[in-house]
């Protein structure tokens, strides 16, 4: 994605200061900060990195120009917005020609007074890029970063958004937690361990729902007319003790964090209830035997022992053999009572197939297996994010990334929109 940035930027008149940004581990130049003399450069950099920092670092704000960046008076320029990808001024510069065998990534940028722009560009054109910063002139400043294949720029504006007051220039190798202004010792961003970052986010009200992430993932379009829920809190099928028993089964020893326990449990219950309403209620009304219902639900014949294990094969197994694989410390009878009550209330005050205790026990074991599968996948996502707790985002992403599971839970409105 690129921005359309075909204009020049107004800037504050006066003296501007340029600061080299140096990596403290490699002792090399990795960026530049240029600011008007009235600006506290450290505060300005801190603000820009918070609003729209490096896309390769955690908690770096917006990566595109949007309402947030506008309100904070920051203009975002990304890697494909300029450089070799921008065709402006070809009448002066001509086409770029590189020898692939000798070309070393080195992309700089120039800041010039508008009135002197053409003269300055003509001058730089005849100077090798790695020497342009040695040929500085009164009306232009060349910012060069060696070994910088892709570059990013961030303009900071004054309170009226009428003129730029700062410019931050960096590349894909700029790590701000180990970058300082030359001559200073304070890193431009504070280093955090994964646990420190998680706790800061937790206490700071970070949104762990994962709804925005879900919107950005490549998933089929939702069909609003088919969405089910939300359901009431007294309809929940699984309670805290039920989830605790399933977590002990095989969720990589992960748990729910207290502040987000209820949202996770609510989401999982909403998934199950939408599944019951979408797929199970029609079976209760249409079939007289559990075998015929299981075959219809899984859309396959009874699986043979040598068949690969699929979601359908597990559902078929647990529906027809409800007591084969009991879950330790899981109150199956209490869950069965809540599932039966849910089906009864949604089925006109009557039950057919699932009035049978064995059949309802098989259905509950299916639901438990589905939750176990989601928890395993969600716990893997949490570990990939260096967390020891499962969040709603982990559940949503886990469901989205598994085609079989997604196919049966995609009808939950709360899955897509949350509970608020």
N, C-alpha and C positions, 0 to 999 in steps of 0.2 A: 504494500500500500504506500502511495506517495501523496504528498501534499502539492497543491498548485500554489507555488510561491513566486509569482512573476511580478515582483515589485521591489522597490528599494525601501530600506528601513530608515525612518527619521531617527536622529540621535541627538542627545544633549550636546550643546556647544560647550567648549572648554577643553581642558586637558584630560586625556584618557591615559590610564596606566595599564601596562601589560605585565602579566605574571606568568612565569613558567610553572607548569605542574609536573612534578617529578615523582616517579615511582621509587619508593624507599627500599624495595627489595632488589630491583634491577638497576637502580641509579641511572635512569634514563628519562628523557623527556616524553611525556605521555599526553600532554594537553596544554591548553592555554586558558587563562581568564583575563579578559580585558574589561576594565570598568572606568566609568567617569570618576573624576577625583572626589566627588561628593559621596561616593558609595563606599560602605564598609565591605570590602571584597569577601571576607570570610562569611559574613552574614548573608551576602548575596548568593554565594555559592551554595550555602546550606539550604537556602530557600529554593533555589533552582533544582537542586538534587532531590528535594522533597516533593516538588511539584511535578517535575519531569526529568528524572535522572537517566542513568544508563539503563537501557532495556535488558542488560545482562546481569543486573543486580536486583536483589529483593527489595520490595517496598520502595520502588522508584517512581511512584506516581503514574501519571498518564503518559502514554507513549505517542499520542497524537494530539493535535490541537483540538480542544474541546471546551466545554463550558468551564471546567475546572481550571484549565491552564489560562483561559481568558480572564477569569476572576482573579487569578493570582498574578496576572500581567506577565506571562511567560509565552514566548513564541517558540514552537518546537520545529526544528529542522532535522530530518532523519537521513539515514544513509543513502536512500534512493532519491532524495529531493535535490541533490546537487552533484558536483563532481563530474564523473564521466557520464552520468545519467542526465545531466542538464545540458541542453543544446543552445543556451543563450550565448550571445557574443561570439558565435562561430565566425562572424565576419572579421573579427579581430584576431581570435586565437587560432582559427583553423581547426580541422579535425585532429583528435589525438592519435598519435601513432606510437605503438609500443612494440618492442621486440620481446616476445614471450620468453625467450631464453635468457634475457638479461633483466627483464623488468622486475624490480623489487617494489612491493607496495609502499607508496609514499604519496599521500594525498594531503595537501595543505589547503589553506583558504586565505583570502586577503580581505582586509577591511580598509576601505578607502573613502575619502570625501567624494560625494557624488559629483561635484563640479570638476574634480580631477580624475574621475574614474577611468575614462578612456585613455588619458595620458599615462596613468599608472599601469593599466593593464598592458598597454603597448610596451612599457618599460619592462615589466615582469616577463612578458612573452619571450624576450631574448636572453633571460637569465635562467640557468638551470634551476629546477625546483629546489634542489638541496642547497642552493646558495642564495635564494631570494631573501631569506631572513637576514643575510649579511648585507644586503643592499637596501636598507630601509630608507624611506624618503619622508619628508614632512607630512605628506597627505595620504600616506598609505602604510599599512603594517601587514607583513606576510607572516602567517602562523603556520609553522611547519612541524609535523610530527613524524619522525622516521618510523618505518615499519607499520604504517597505519593505512590499511587497505580500505577501511570504511570509516567515515567520519560523521559526527553528530554535532549540531550546534543548538544552543539555547540562548535566545535574547531575553534579557530582563528589561521591563519597561517601567517608566515612572508611574506615579499614582494616577495620573490622568490618562495613561495609555497613549500618550501623544508622542513620546520619544523614547528610544532605547537608552538605557543607562549602563548596560553590561552585556557581555557576550562570553559564553562558555563554549569551548571547543575541545572535543575529546574523541577518542576512537574506541574500537571494540576491545582493545587491550588495556584501556584505562580502568583500573580497579580503585575506586575512590577510598576504600578503607585502608589502602596502603599508598595513597597519593597525598603529597603535601605541596604547598606553595614553596618554591625554591627559597631556601634560607629560613624556613620555618620548620617546626617539628610536629605540629598538630595535624593528624590525618583529616581529610575533608569529610569523611564519614566515620562514625564509630563502628569498630568491629564488634559483631555479636556472634555468640555461639548459636546453634540452632535452637537450643532450649531457651536461651535468653530472648531470642527473637519471638518464639512462640509465646512466652509469658508476657512480653510487651504487647503483642497483638491481643492476647487474651484479655489483659487488663485495660487495653485501650479501645475496646469495642470493635475490633476488626470483624468484618463480615465473613464468617466461616460457612455460610449457607451454600456457596458454590453455584448460585443461580446465574450470576453473570458469566462464570466460566462455562456453564452448560450452554448458554446462548451462543458462545463463541465456538463451541465444538461442532464438528461436521456431523450433525444428526439429522434424520429425516424430519420434515416439517410436522409439527404437532397439529392435530385436528381438534380444535376447540370444542366442536359439537360432540365429540366422543369422550371428553374428559369427565372423570368421576371424582366426587368429593368436593370440598373437604367434609369429613365426618365429625361427629361430636366427640368430645373427650371421653364420655362414658361408654362409647362404642369400642374403645381400644381393645385389641385382642391380646396383645402381649404386654406384660407389665415389667417393671424394673428387674424383679427376680427372674423372670423368664429370659430376659436378655442376658443377665449375668450368667445363667446356666449355659446359654449358647456361646457366649464369649469364652467361657472356660473350655469349650470343645476344641476349637481350632481357629482362633483369631490372633495368632502370633503373640499371645499374652498382652494384647492391647485392650484398652477399656475406653469408656466415654468420660470426658472431663466434666466435672460437676456443672459448670456454667452452661454447657451445651448438651447435657444429658437429655433433657426433655425434648429439645428440638430434634435430636437424632432419633429418639424413641417414637416421637410423633410421626416423623417422616417414614420410618419403617412400618409403623402401623398403617399409615395411609396407603402405602404400597400394597400391603396385604389386603386391606379392605377393598381397594379398587380391583384387585385380582379376583377376590371372591365375587364381587358384584358383576364383573365382566364375564368371568369364565365359569364359576362354580354354580351360581344360581340357575343358569339355564340347564345344567346337568340335573339338578335336584328336581326340576319340573319335567324333565324329558326321559329319564332312564329309570328302569326298575331294578337293575343290578349294578353293583359297583364295577364289575368287569367291563360291561358295555360303556359305562360312564368314563372309566379310565381310558379305554380305547379311543373314545371320542375326544377326551381332553388332550391326549398326547398325540392324536392323529397318527397312530401307528399300532401295529399288532403288539401283543405281549413280546417284549424283547428277549432274544435268545441270550444264553450265557456268554457267547463269544462276541456279542455286539459291543461296540464302543459305548462308554458311559456318556450319555447325553442328559440334558435337563429332562427331556421327555421320559427317558428310561428310568430316572430316579423318581419322578412323579408317579409313574406307573407302578413302580415297585412299592412305594410307601402307601399309595392308595389301596393296593391289593394285599399288602403284608404290613399292616400298621404296627405290629409289635416286634418286628424282627430286629430293630436297631434302636433300643430305648436310649434316651438322653439322661445321663445322671443328674439328679437334683432338679429335674424339670417337672413342674406340676402339670402333667398332661391333662388331668381331669379338669382342673380349673380353666385351662385354655380352651378345652373342648366345650365347656359350659358357655364361655363368652362367644366362641365361634358359632355355636348353635343359636344363641340369642341373637346374634347379628343376622344370621341367615333367616331366622324366624321373622324378625322385624322387617326384613327387606323382601319377604316372600308372601306378603299378605296374611301374616299370622298363621302360617302352616308350613310344615316340612314334609317332604316325601322321602327321597333316597337317604338324606342325611339325618333323618330321625333315628336311624340305626346307630347304636353306640360304636360298633366296629368301624362303620363307614366314617363317622365323624372323627374317630381316632386316627384313621388313615389320612384324612384331610388335614388334621392338625399336624401330623408328622410331615406332610408335604410343606406346609407353611414354615415349619421349623427348619426344614432342609433349605428352603429358599432363603430364609434369613441367614442361616449359616454360610451359604455361598456368598451372599452380599457382604457379610462381615469379613470373610476371608479376603475378598477382593478389596474391600474398603481399607482393611488393615494394611494390605500391601501398598495402597496409595498413601496412607498415612506415613508408613516407613519411608517411602520414596520422598516424602516431604520432611523427613527427619523429625517426625512427631511420634509420641508414644500414645496418642489418643485419637480415636476416630471421631471425625466431625461430619456434619451433614454434607459438606462438599465432597468428602471421600465417598459417601454413599451415592450421591448423585453421579459422580464421575465413574464409579465402579459399575453402576447400572448402565450408564451410557456406553461404556467400553465393551460390554459383553452383549453381543447381538441376541442371544437366546433370552437372557434375563431382561434386556431392554424391551423385547417384543411383548412380554406379558405385563410389564409394569409401566409402560409408556402412557397408559390411560389415567394415571393419577394426576389430578390437577395440582396437588401440593408438590409433587415431584418437580413440576415445571415452574410454579409460581411461588412456592413457599406458603406458609400458613397465615401470613399477615395480609 
